[in-house]
């Protein structure tokens, strides 16, 4: 992460052991289908809780137009 503060390219070297995918366009989902948005929010919460129960840490976020996701690593 120090590389980013120096305006250098940061390359993650840890192995990603789990991901939690999130909806592509959360705001649009809220406007069009509140129940699905609620279900997604509940799923994301469960997946985070499961990852934390496995002693994983959320160490990043992949910005992707089709499949954005949080990434988890071992401690």
Order of alpha helices (4+ residues) and beta strands (2+ residues): alpha-beta-alpha-alpha-beta-beta
